Amino acid sequence: MAISGYSSDRSIMAGIRHKRGRAVLFRIVASVTIASGCAYLAWRWGVSINNDAIALGILLALAESYGLIDSFLYAATMWKPAIRIPPSPLEEATVDVFITTYNESAELVRMTARAAMAIEWSPLSVYILDDGAREDIRGMAEELGCGYLTRSEEWKGRNRHAKAGNVNNALALTGGEFILILDADQIPDPRIVKNTIGYFADPDLAFVQTPQSFYNLPPGDPFGSDAPLFYGPIMRGKDGWGAAFFCGSNALLRREALMQVGLISYAHAADEAFKASLVELRRESRIELGDDSSMRERKRELRRALHTAVIDMRAGHSLQAVADGLKDAVADFRCPPVTASCDGTEKPGDRDFGIARIGEAIAVEGVSTVSITEDMATALRLHASGWKSVFHSEVLALGLAPEDLAASLAQRLRWAQGTIQVLLRDSPLTKKGLRLGQRIMYFSTIFSYFSGFSNRVFILCPIVFLISGIAPLKAWNLTFFALFLPFFILNRWMFHIAAEGLEVKRGEQYNLALFPLWIKAVVGVFSGKNIAFMVTPKTRQSGNFLGLIKVQLGIIFLIVASIIWAILWVAMGARQDLFGILVNALWGCYNVWQLSAIVRASLYSPPAGWDPRPPFQPPAKGA
């Protein structure tokens, strides 16, 4: 269990001892849980699969295996949570505040900008990063006295990379040692810098992430937007493994770390592009262009130059120096001295051999652009490069959660798609530089989005049995319950201990209810479909959203109908498997309860007169 800082305060030390005791209890329960799960699955795979319904039996066993792996990853995450005691603030440090915006209202951006300018730190510079290039936002920035940044002409016709590109553009135009990134709706507490910057006394620390919390959560949190488990025990667990995530907002980052990993990424991209250029040149040197002795000699010279370039590159010479050495050979090959001019658009020696990024306005990208979840991808690069991170569990900014189901689903789909993109484009399983614990922490988050497939099986199995009598198990017998119930109860106890008393019911309901969304995300990314970054709407849309949950409504109808169907067959004496029907009817009712959360959310309307206000209200200008 990692402990940062120190304190003589007895209450703090008592809290630390309590958390240590909880961690020991968790490890004991988690170990027994995983052992119990392995025993249950060994029986499931070994003797219990119904050979008369082999496909269904294997699907259910696979889904249960996924669940055990997920439990193991959860246990690993919570195994050694970090306990952080904030150190004293740094004496001198320059901080830039980046407020990212695209199409949010001027009133919303103004509120965030005013709160940012009231942050208790000096020297502090506040910049509004307006990717919408709106004149009213520019005028507002001038009125408030903060900086205004938008994309320059060099971005036209080039890759923009949404929020990541917006931040990278600002990195190139500012110079503060540290950067506080805020979404347009995240109202910062005046103490946000003072309470987090002391961690940067460690020169290897790249960023400090604080929780994302919301001041507009509707009563009962119908959309499951609050994430106390993630921005609490889970993040502290990841922090204990040196893998606290950057979550896109409410984070303080070291500029040097971002620029270093940007340079590393640039060098890697340049290296790959250079190698591709060498392959292309080798191909050109083998093309039959005639039998004259001059051409044959030029081809031999080009091959010699390519051979020398490869040797120099392997010897560690800079790519620029190697490229410069190649340019003359390429120029002579394509346009010999006896020729007055060269046809075509490319002039001799003009090839850059990948040293500049084609299609990029900024070559050195501090924030990763490989995924639409730029935050997770950036943290992955930083950790792989040896930089550290910290999760500071104090809520120091409050933002806007989605206020309707459509916005909530769009936000979750983007998170899922971006996370899975990271697996395919910069996988933590193979990325060099990561420690084993860090690989597991990143993979556990990615792995969770594949739960849609297993949850679909868990939903359909009781329906199939109630309608047809076909069971995935040989029998719902005493052996099944003797092995399954201990694992199930221990698993629930493990989650309860890790949750530290937090209310996590809504999160569990949405984990099941969103199975079609998770499947859509996985299929969309693996199919190679182009995925655009979508800004989460900040204002509520009126009406109901039943059309968005047709699958869930259909499943609820099937469960209810299948239970009625089974009861009717029992009443007519056509079925005698009463115990199996009872087990699956209860299973189906549990699934209906889980799915009911998203149905209520689709019909939700806020209470009359409900008008939440942010708690951090700086004084009006001139007051």
C-alpha positions as CSV (number, residue, x, y, z in Angstrom):
1,M,0.0,0.0,0.0
2,A,1.7,3.2,-1.2
3,I,1.7,6.2,1.2
4,S,2.7,9.7,0.0
5,G,3.7,12.5,2.3
6,Y,3.5,12.5,6.1
7,S,1.4,14.0,9.0
8,S,1.3,13.9,12.7
9,D,-2.4,14.4,12.8
10,R,-3.9,11.5,14.8
11,S,-7.1,11.4,12.9
12,I,-5.3,11.0,9.6
13,M,-3.1,8.3,11.0
14,A,-6.1,6.5,12.4
15,G,-7.7,6.7,9.0
16,I,-4.6,5.2,7.4
17,R,-4.7,2.3,9.9
18,H,-8.3,1.7,9.2
19,K,-7.7,1.6,5.4
20,R,-4.7,-0.8,6.0
21,G,-7.0,-3.1,8.0
22,R,-9.7,-3.0,5.2
23,A,-7.0,-3.8,2.6
24,V,-5.9,-6.9,4.6
25,L,-9.5,-8.1,4.9
26,F,-10.1,-7.5,1.2
27,R,-7.0,-9.5,0.2
28,I,-8.2,-12.5,2.3
29,V,-11.8,-12.3,0.9
30,A,-10.5,-11.8,-2.7
31,S,-8.2,-14.8,-2.5
32,V,-10.9,-17.1,-1.2
33,T,-13.3,-15.7,-3.8
34,I,-11.0,-16.4,-6.7
35,A,-10.2,-19.9,-5.4
36,S,-13.9,-20.6,-5.0
37,G,-14.6,-19.3,-8.5
38,C,-11.9,-21.6,-10.0
39,A,-13.4,-24.6,-8.2
40,Y,-16.8,-23.7,-9.6
41,L,-15.6,-23.2,-13.1
42,A,-13.6,-26.4,-13.0
43,W,-16.8,-28.3,-12.3
44,R,-18.7,-26.3,-14.9
45,W,-16.3,-27.1,-17.7
46,G,-15.5,-30.6,-16.5
47,V,-18.9,-32.3,-15.8
48,S,-21.9,-30.0,-15.8
49,I,-22.3,-28.8,-19.5
50,N,-25.4,-30.3,-21.0
51,N,-24.4,-32.3,-24.0
52,D,-27.9,-32.1,-25.4
53,A,-27.5,-28.3,-25.6
54,I,-23.8,-28.1,-26.2
55,A,-23.7,-24.7,-27.8
56,L,-25.8,-23.0,-25.1
57,G,-23.8,-24.8,-22.4
58,I,-20.4,-23.6,-23.8
59,L,-21.7,-20.1,-24.2
60,L,-22.8,-19.9,-20.6
61,A,-19.5,-21.4,-19.4
62,L,-17.6,-18.9,-21.4
63,A,-19.7,-16.0,-20.0
64,E,-19.0,-17.3,-16.5
65,S,-15.3,-17.6,-17.3
66,Y,-15.3,-14.0,-18.4
67,G,-17.0,-13.1,-15.1
68,L,-14.3,-14.8,-13.1
69,I,-11.5,-13.1,-15.1
70,D,-13.2,-9.8,-14.5
71,S,-13.4,-10.5,-10.7
72,F,-9.7,-11.4,-10.7
73,L,-8.9,-8.1,-12.5
74,Y,-11.1,-6.2,-10.0
75,A,-9.3,-7.9,-7.1
76,A,-5.9,-7.1,-8.6
77,T,-7.0,-3.4,-8.9
78,M,-8.0,-3.2,-5.3
79,W,-5.1,-5.2,-4.0
80,K,-2.8,-2.4,-2.8
81,P,-4.6,1.0,-2.9
82,A,-2.5,4.1,-2.5
83,I,-3.0,6.4,0.5
84,R,-2.0,10.0,-0.4
85,I,-1.3,12.8,2.1
86,P,-0.8,16.0,0.1
87,P,2.6,17.6,0.6
88,S,3.1,21.3,1.0
89,P,2.7,23.4,-2.2
90,L,5.7,24.3,-4.3
91,E,7.1,27.7,-3.6
92,E,7.4,28.8,-7.2
93,A,5.7,27.4,-10.2
94,T,4.0,28.9,-13.3
95,V,0.6,27.4,-14.1
96,D,-1.5,27.7,-17.3
97,V,-5.2,26.9,-17.1
98,F,-6.7,25.4,-20.4
99,I,-10.5,25.6,-20.7
100,T,-11.4,23.5,-23.7
101,T,-14.6,24.4,-25.6
102,Y,-16.1,23.7,-29.0
103,N,-19.9,24.5,-29.0
104,E,-20.7,25.1,-25.3
105,S,-22.7,28.2,-24.5
106,A,-20.9,31.5,-23.8
107,E,-22.6,31.6,-20.4
108,L,-21.2,28.2,-19.4
109,V,-17.7,29.1,-20.6
110,R,-17.9,32.4,-18.8
111,M,-18.7,30.7,-15.5
112,T,-15.8,28.4,-15.8
113,A,-13.4,31.1,-16.9
114,R,-14.4,33.4,-14.0
115,A,-13.9,30.5,-11.5
116,A,-10.5,29.7,-13.1
117,M,-9.3,33.3,-12.8
118,A,-10.2,33.1,-9.1
119,I,-7.9,30.1,-8.5
120,E,-5.6,30.9,-5.5
121,W,-2.2,30.7,-7.3
122,S,0.3,33.0,-8.7
123,P,1.7,33.2,-11.4
124,L,-1.4,31.9,-13.1
125,S,-2.5,32.3,-16.8
126,V,-6.0,31.3,-17.9
127,Y,-6.7,30.5,-21.6
128,I,-10.0,29.7,-23.3
129,L,-9.2,27.1,-26.0
130,D,-12.1,27.7,-28.4
131,D,-12.2,25.1,-31.2
132,G,-15.3,26.7,-32.5
133,A,-13.5,30.0,-33.3
134,R,-16.4,32.1,-32.1
135,E,-16.3,35.8,-32.0
136,D,-18.5,36.1,-29.0
137,I,-16.2,33.8,-27.0
138,R,-13.2,35.9,-28.1
139,G,-14.9,39.0,-27.0
140,M,-15.8,37.5,-23.7
141,A,-12.2,36.4,-23.1
142,E,-11.1,40.0,-23.7
143,E,-13.7,41.3,-21.3
144,L,-12.7,38.9,-18.6
145,G,-9.0,39.5,-19.2
146,C,-8.0,35.9,-20.0
147,G,-6.2,34.5,-23.0
148,Y,-8.1,33.2,-26.1
149,L,-6.6,30.5,-28.3
150,T,-8.0,28.9,-31.5
151,R,-6.6,27.0,-34.4
152,S,-4.3,28.9,-36.8
153,E,-4.3,28.7,-40.6
154,E,-1.7,25.9,-40.6
155,W,-4.5,23.5,-39.4
156,K,-6.6,24.0,-42.5
157,G,-6.9,20.8,-44.4
158,R,-5.0,18.8,-41.8
159,N,-5.9,16.3,-39.1
160,R,-7.7,18.1,-36.2
161,H,-8.0,15.4,-33.6
162,A,-10.8,17.1,-31.7
163,K,-9.9,17.9,-28.1
164,A,-6.4,16.4,-28.3
165,G,-5.6,18.7,-31.3
166,N,-7.1,21.7,-29.4
167,V,-4.8,21.1,-26.4
168,N,-1.8,20.4,-28.6
169,N,-2.3,23.6,-30.4
170,A,-2.3,25.5,-27.0
171,L,0.8,23.6,-25.8
172,A,2.7,25.1,-28.8
173,L,1.5,28.6,-27.9
174,T,2.0,28.8,-24.2
175,G,4.8,28.2,-21.7
176,G,3.7,27.5,-18.2
177,E,5.5,24.8,-16.3
178,F,2.2,23.1,-15.3
179,I,-1.1,22.9,-17.1
180,L,-4.5,22.6,-15.5
181,I,-7.0,21.2,-18.0
182,L,-10.7,21.9,-17.5
183,D,-13.6,21.0,-19.6
184,A,-15.9,24.0,-20.4
185,D,-18.4,22.9,-17.7
186,Q,-16.0,22.1,-14.9
187,I,-16.1,24.8,-12.3
188,P,-12.8,24.7,-10.3
189,D,-12.5,25.1,-6.6
190,P,-10.1,28.1,-5.8
191,R,-7.7,25.6,-4.0
192,I,-7.4,23.2,-6.9
193,V,-3.8,24.1,-7.8
194,K,-2.6,24.8,-4.2
195,N,-3.9,21.3,-3.0
196,T,-2.3,19.3,-5.9
197,I,0.9,21.1,-7.0
198,G,3.0,19.9,-4.0
199,Y,3.1,16.4,-5.5
200,F,5.3,17.7,-8.3
201,A,8.2,18.0,-5.9
202,D,8.8,14.6,-7.3
203,P,10.6,15.4,-10.6
204,D,9.3,12.2,-12.2
205,L,5.7,13.0,-11.7
206,A,3.7,13.7,-14.9
207,F,0.2,14.5,-13.6
208,V,-2.2,14.7,-10.7
209,Q,-5.8,13.6,-11.4
210,T,-8.6,14.7,-9.2
211,P,-12.2,13.3,-9.2
212,Q,-14.8,14.3,-11.7
213,S,-18.0,15.1,-9.8
214,F,-21.2,16.9,-10.8
215,Y,-23.4,19.6,-9.3
216,N,-26.4,18.9,-11.5
217,L,-27.0,15.3,-10.7
218,P,-30.8,14.7,-10.7
219,P,-32.4,13.2,-7.6
220,G,-31.6,9.5,-7.6
221,D,-29.0,9.9,-10.4
222,P,-31.3,8.2,-13.0
223,F,-28.6,8.1,-15.7
224,G,-25.9,6.6,-13.5
225,S,-23.5,9.6,-14.2
226,D,-22.0,9.7,-10.7
227,A,-19.0,7.3,-10.5
228,P,-17.9,7.3,-6.8
229,L,-16.5,3.8,-7.2
230,F,-14.2,4.7,-10.1
231,Y,-13.2,8.1,-8.7
232,G,-12.5,6.6,-5.4
233,P,-11.5,3.0,-4.6
234,I,-10.7,2.0,-8.3
235,M,-8.5,5.0,-8.9
236,R,-6.8,4.6,-5.6
237,G,-6.2,1.0,-6.5
238,K,-4.7,1.9,-9.9
239,D,-2.6,4.6,-8.2
240,G,-1.2,1.9,-5.9
241,W,0.1,0.1,-9.0
242,G,1.5,3.3,-10.5
243,A,-1.2,3.5,-13.1
244,A,-3.7,6.3,-12.0
245,F,-5.4,7.5,-15.2
246,F,-5.5,10.9,-16.7
247,C,-9.2,11.5,-17.2
248,G,-9.3,14.5,-19.5
249,S,-10.3,17.2,-17.1
250,N,-9.6,18.4,-13.5
251,A,-6.0,17.3,-13.9
252,L,-2.7,19.2,-13.3
253,L,0.0,18.1,-15.8
254,R,3.7,18.8,-16.1
255,R,4.5,20.4,-19.5
256,E,7.9,18.8,-19.7
257,A,6.4,15.4,-19.4
258,L,3.9,16.0,-22.2
259,M,6.5,17.5,-24.5
260,Q,9.0,14.6,-23.8
261,V,6.5,11.9,-24.7
262,G,5.4,14.0,-27.7
263,L,9.0,14.0,-29.0
264,I,9.3,10.3,-28.3
265,S,6.2,9.6,-30.3
266,Y,7.4,11.9,-33.1
267,A,10.7,10.1,-33.2
268,H,9.0,6.7,-33.4
269,A,6.6,7.9,-36.2
270,A,9.5,9.4,-38.1
271,D,11.5,6.2,-37.7
272,E,8.6,4.1,-39.1
273,A,8.0,6.6,-41.9
274,F,11.7,6.6,-42.7
275,K,11.8,2.8,-42.9
276,A,8.8,2.9,-45.2
277,S,10.7,5.4,-47.4
278,L,13.7,3.0,-47.6
279,V,11.4,0.2,-48.7
280,E,9.9,2.3,-51.4
281,L,13.4,3.4,-52.6
282,R,14.6,-0.2,-52.8
283,R,11.6,-1.0,-54.9
284,E,12.3,1.9,-57.2
285,S,16.0,0.9,-57.5
286,R,14.9,-2.5,-58.9
287,I,12.5,-1.2,-61.6
288,E,13.7,-1.8,-65.1
289,L,14.3,1.7,-66.5
290,G,16.5,0.8,-69.5
291,D,19.8,-0.9,-70.2
292,D,22.1,2.2,-70.6
293,S,25.2,2.1,-68.4
294,S,24.3,5.5,-66.8
295,M,21.0,4.2,-65.4
296,R,22.7,0.9,-64.2
297,E,25.3,2.9,-62.4
298,R,22.8,5.3,-60.7
299,K,20.8,2.3,-59.5
300,R,24.0,0.8,-58.0
301,E,24.8,4.1,-56.3
302,L,21.3,4.3,-54.8
303,R,21.6,0.8,-53.5
304,R,24.9,1.6,-51.9
305,A,23.5,4.8,-50.3
306,L,20.5,2.8,-49.0
307,H,22.8,0.2,-47.5
308,T,24.9,2.9,-45.8
309,A,21.7,4.6,-44.5
310,V,20.6,1.4,-42.9
311,I,24.0,0.8,-41.2
312,D,24.1,4.5,-39.9
313,M,20.5,4.2,-38.6
314,R,21.4,1.0,-36.7
315,A,24.5,2.7,-35.3
316,G,22.3,5.3,-33.7
317,H,22.9,8.2,-36.1
318,S,20.1,10.8,-36.1
319,L,17.4,10.3,-38.7
320,Q,17.9,13.8,-39.9
321,A,21.6,13.2,-40.6
322,V,20.8,9.9,-42.3
323,A,18.1,11.5,-44.4
324,D,20.4,14.3,-45.5
325,G,23.0,11.8,-46.6
326,L,20.4,10.0,-48.8
327,K,19.0,13.1,-50.5
328,D,21.9,13.5,-52.9
329,A,21.8,9.9,-54.0
330,V,18.0,10.2,-54.5
331,A,18.5,13.4,-56.5
332,D,21.1,11.8,-58.8
333,F,19.0,8.7,-59.3
334,R,15.8,10.6,-60.3
335,C,17.4,13.5,-62.1
336,P,21.0,12.9,-63.3
337,P,23.2,16.0,-63.9
338,V,23.0,15.7,-67.7
339,T,19.3,16.3,-67.5
340,A,18.3,19.9,-67.7
341,S,15.1,19.5,-65.6
342,C,12.9,16.8,-64.0
343,D,9.4,16.0,-65.0
344,G,6.7,15.6,-62.3
345,T,5.9,17.6,-59.2
346,E,8.6,16.2,-56.9
347,K,11.9,17.9,-57.2
348,P,15.2,16.1,-56.5
349,G,16.1,16.0,-52.9
350,D,12.7,17.2,-51.8
351,R,11.6,13.9,-50.2
352,D,11.6,14.3,-46.4
353,F,11.8,10.6,-45.6
354,G,9.1,10.9,-42.9
355,I,10.9,13.5,-40.9
356,A,7.8,15.7,-41.0
357,R,4.4,14.2,-40.2
358,I,2.2,14.4,-43.3
359,G,-1.3,15.6,-42.5
360,E,-0.3,17.0,-39.1
361,A,-0.3,20.7,-38.3
362,I,1.9,20.1,-35.2
363,A,4.6,17.4,-35.5
364,V,5.2,17.0,-31.7
365,E,1.9,16.1,-30.1
366,G,2.0,16.2,-26.3
367,V,-1.5,14.8,-26.0
368,S,-2.0,11.4,-27.8
369,T,-4.1,11.4,-30.9
370,V,-4.4,7.6,-31.4
371,S,-7.8,7.4,-29.8
372,I,-10.9,9.6,-29.3
373,T,-10.2,9.0,-25.5
374,E,-7.1,11.1,-25.7
375,D,-6.8,11.1,-21.9
376,M,-6.2,7.4,-21.4
377,A,-3.9,7.1,-24.4
378,T,-1.8,10.0,-23.1
379,A,-1.5,8.5,-19.6
380,L,-0.4,5.2,-21.3
381,R,2.3,7.0,-23.2
382,L,3.5,8.8,-20.0
383,H,3.6,5.6,-17.9
384,A,5.4,3.7,-20.7
385,S,8.0,6.5,-20.8
386,G,8.7,6.1,-17.0
387,W,6.7,9.1,-15.8
388,K,4.6,8.7,-12.6
389,S,1.0,9.8,-11.8
390,V,-1.0,10.5,-8.7
391,F,-4.7,10.3,-7.9
392,H,-5.7,13.0,-5.4
393,S,-9.1,12.0,-4.1
394,E,-10.4,15.4,-3.0
395,V,-13.2,16.8,-5.2
396,L,-11.8,20.1,-6.5
397,A,-14.0,20.8,-9.5
398,L,-17.7,20.2,-10.2
399,G,-19.2,19.9,-13.7
400,L,-22.3,19.1,-15.6
401,A,-23.5,15.5,-16.0
402,P,-25.7,14.5,-18.9
403,E,-29.3,15.5,-18.2
404,D,-31.0,13.1,-20.6
405,L,-30.5,9.5,-21.7
406,A,-29.4,10.3,-25.2
407,A,-26.5,12.5,-24.0
408,S,-25.6,9.9,-21.4
409,L,-25.5,7.0,-24.0
410,A,-23.5,9.1,-26.5
411,Q,-20.9,9.9,-23.8
412,R,-20.6,6.3,-22.7
413,L,-20.3,5.1,-26.3
414,R,-17.5,7.5,-26.9
415,W,-15.6,6.3,-23.8
416,A,-16.1,2.7,-24.8
417,Q,-15.0,3.2,-28.4
418,G,-12.0,5.2,-27.5
419,T,-10.8,2.8,-24.8
420,I,-11.1,-0.2,-27.3
421,Q,-9.2,1.9,-29.9
422,V,-6.3,2.1,-27.4
423,L,-6.2,-1.7,-27.3
424,L,-5.8,-1.9,-31.1
425,R,-3.6,1.1,-31.8
426,D,-1.3,1.3,-28.7
427,S,-2.0,-1.8,-26.8
428,P,-0.9,-1.9,-23.1
429,L,-0.3,-5.6,-23.5
430,T,2.6,-5.1,-25.9
431,K,3.7,-1.5,-25.3
432,K,7.3,-1.3,-24.2
433,G,8.1,0.4,-21.0
434,L,5.1,-0.6,-18.9
435,R,5.4,-2.6,-15.7
436,L,3.3,-5.7,-15.3
437,G,1.0,-4.0,-12.8
438,Q,0.4,-1.1,-15.1
439,R,-0.4,-3.5,-18.0
440,I,-3.0,-5.2,-15.9
441,M,-4.6,-1.9,-14.8
442,Y,-5.0,-0.7,-18.3
443,F,-6.2,-4.0,-19.6
444,S,-8.8,-4.4,-16.8
445,T,-10.4,-1.1,-17.9
446,I,-10.4,-2.2,-21.6
447,F,-11.6,-5.7,-20.7
448,S,-14.7,-4.4,-18.9
449,Y,-16.1,-3.1,-22.2
450,F,-16.3,-6.6,-23.5
451,S,-18.9,-7.5,-20.9
452,G,-21.7,-6.9,-23.3
453,F,-21.2,-10.3,-24.9
454,S,-21.3,-12.2,-21.6
455,N,-24.2,-10.2,-20.3
456,R,-26.2,-11.0,-23.4
457,V,-25.7,-14.7,-22.6
458,F,-26.8,-14.2,-19.0
459,I,-29.9,-12.5,-20.1
460,L,-30.9,-15.0,-22.8
461,C,-30.2,-18.3,-20.9
462,P,-33.2,-18.1,-18.5
463,I,-35.5,-17.0,-21.4
464,V,-34.4,-20.1,-23.4
465,F,-35.0,-22.4,-20.5
466,L,-38.4,-21.0,-19.5
467,I,-39.7,-21.2,-23.1
468,S,-38.2,-24.5,-24.3
469,G,-37.0,-26.3,-21.2
470,I,-33.5,-26.5,-22.7
471,A,-30.9,-26.0,-19.9
472,P,-27.2,-25.2,-20.4
473,L,-26.5,-27.4,-17.3
474,K,-27.1,-31.0,-16.9
475,A,-29.2,-30.2,-13.8
476,W,-29.9,-27.5,-11.3
477,N,-28.8,-29.8,-8.5
478,L,-27.3,-29.6,-5.0
479,T,-23.8,-29.8,-6.4
480,F,-24.4,-26.7,-8.5
481,F,-25.6,-24.7,-5.6
482,A,-22.9,-26.0,-3.3
483,L,-20.3,-24.6,-5.7
484,F,-22.0,-21.6,-7.1
485,L,-23.5,-20.0,-4.0
486,P,-20.2,-19.7,-2.1
487,F,-18.6,-18.1,-5.1
488,F,-21.5,-15.7,-5.6
489,I,-21.7,-14.7,-2.0
490,L,-18.0,-14.2,-1.6
491,N,-17.9,-12.2,-4.8
492,R,-20.6,-9.9,-3.5
493,W,-18.8,-9.5,-0.2
494,M,-15.5,-8.7,-2.0
495,F,-17.2,-6.0,-4.0
496,H,-18.9,-4.6,-0.8
497,I,-15.5,-4.4,1.0
498,A,-13.9,-2.6,-1.9
499,A,-16.8,-0.2,-2.4
500,E,-16.1,1.2,1.2
501,G,-19.8,1.8,1.8
502,L,-20.4,3.7,-1.4
503,E,-23.7,3.5,-3.2
504,V,-22.9,1.5,-6.3
505,K,-26.4,0.0,-7.2
506,R,-26.9,2.3,-10.1
507,G,-23.6,1.4,-11.6
508,E,-24.3,-2.4,-11.4
509,Q,-27.7,-1.9,-13.1
510,Y,-26.2,0.0,-16.0
511,N,-23.4,-2.5,-16.4
512,L,-26.0,-5.0,-17.4
513,A,-28.5,-2.6,-19.0
514,L,-26.0,-1.2,-21.4
515,F,-24.9,-4.5,-23.0
516,P,-26.1,-3.5,-26.5
517,L,-24.0,-0.3,-26.3
518,W,-20.9,-2.2,-25.3
519,I,-21.4,-4.7,-28.1
520,K,-21.9,-1.8,-30.6
521,A,-18.6,-0.2,-29.4
522,V,-16.6,-3.4,-29.7
523,V,-18.0,-4.3,-33.2
524,G,-17.6,-0.7,-34.4
525,V,-14.0,-0.4,-33.5
526,F,-13.0,-3.9,-34.6
527,S,-14.7,-3.5,-38.0
528,G,-12.5,-0.5,-38.7
529,K,-15.4,2.0,-38.8
530,N,-14.4,5.6,-38.7
531,I,-15.3,7.0,-35.3
532,A,-15.8,10.7,-34.8
533,F,-15.3,12.6,-31.5
534,M,-18.7,13.8,-30.3
535,V,-19.0,16.5,-27.7
536,T,-21.5,15.6,-24.9
537,P,-24.5,18.0,-25.0
538,K,-24.7,20.2,-21.9
539,T,-28.4,21.0,-22.0
540,R,-31.3,18.7,-21.6
541,Q,-33.4,17.6,-24.5
542,S,-37.2,17.3,-23.9
543,G,-39.3,14.2,-24.4
544,N,-38.8,10.5,-23.7
545,F,-36.1,8.3,-25.1
546,L,-37.8,4.9,-25.3
547,G,-36.7,4.6,-28.9
548,L,-33.1,4.3,-27.7
549,I,-33.7,1.3,-25.6
550,K,-35.8,-0.9,-27.9
551,V,-33.5,-3.9,-27.2
552,Q,-33.8,-3.6,-23.5
553,L,-37.6,-3.2,-23.7
554,G,-37.8,-6.3,-26.0
555,I,-35.7,-8.3,-23.5
556,I,-38.0,-7.3,-20.6
557,F,-41.1,-8.4,-22.7
558,L,-39.4,-11.7,-23.5
559,I,-38.6,-12.4,-19.8
560,V,-42.1,-11.6,-18.6
561,A,-43.7,-13.6,-21.5
562,S,-41.4,-16.6,-20.9
563,I,-42.2,-16.7,-17.2
564,I,-46.0,-16.7,-18.0
565,W,-45.4,-19.3,-20.6
566,A,-43.6,-21.6,-18.2
567,I,-46.3,-21.2,-15.6
568,L,-49.0,-22.1,-18.1
569,W,-47.2,-25.2,-19.1
570,V,-46.8,-26.3,-15.5
571,A,-50.5,-25.6,-14.8
572,M,-51.4,-27.8,-17.8
573,G,-49.2,-30.6,-16.4
574,A,-46.9,-30.5,-19.5
575,R,-43.7,-29.6,-17.5
576,Q,-42.4,-31.2,-14.3
577,D,-39.1,-29.3,-13.9
578,L,-40.5,-27.0,-11.2
579,F,-37.2,-26.3,-9.5
580,G,-35.5,-25.3,-12.8
581,I,-38.4,-23.0,-13.6
582,L,-38.2,-21.4,-10.2
583,V,-34.4,-20.8,-10.5
584,N,-34.7,-19.3,-14.0
585,A,-37.8,-17.2,-13.2
586,L,-35.9,-15.7,-10.3
587,W,-32.9,-15.1,-12.5
588,G,-35.1,-13.5,-15.1
589,C,-36.8,-11.2,-12.5
590,Y,-33.3,-10.1,-11.3
591,N,-32.5,-9.2,-14.9
592,V,-35.7,-7.2,-15.2
593,W,-34.8,-5.3,-12.1
594,Q,-31.4,-4.5,-13.5
595,L,-32.9,-3.4,-16.9
596,S,-35.6,-1.3,-15.3
597,A,-33.1,1.4,-14.4
598,I,-32.6,2.4,-18.0
599,V,-36.3,2.3,-18.7
600,R,-36.9,4.8,-15.9
601,A,-34.1,6.9,-17.2
602,S,-35.7,7.1,-20.7
603,L,-38.9,8.5,-19.2
604,Y,-37.2,10.8,-16.6
605,S,-38.1,14.5,-16.2
606,P,-36.5,16.7,-13.5
607,P,-38.7,17.9,-10.6
608,A,-40.5,21.2,-11.2
609,G,-38.3,24.1,-10.3
610,W,-35.1,22.1,-10.1
611,D,-32.3,24.4,-11.0
612,P,-28.9,23.3,-9.7
613,R,-26.1,25.9,-9.2
614,P,-22.4,25.3,-8.9
615,P,-21.0,25.7,-5.4
616,F,-17.8,27.5,-6.4
617,Q,-19.0,31.0,-7.2
618,P,-16.3,33.7,-7.6
619,P,-17.3,37.3,-7.0
620,A,-18.7,39.2,-10.0
621,K,-16.2,41.4,-11.8
622,G,-15.8,44.6,-10.0
623,A,-17.5,43.4,-6.8
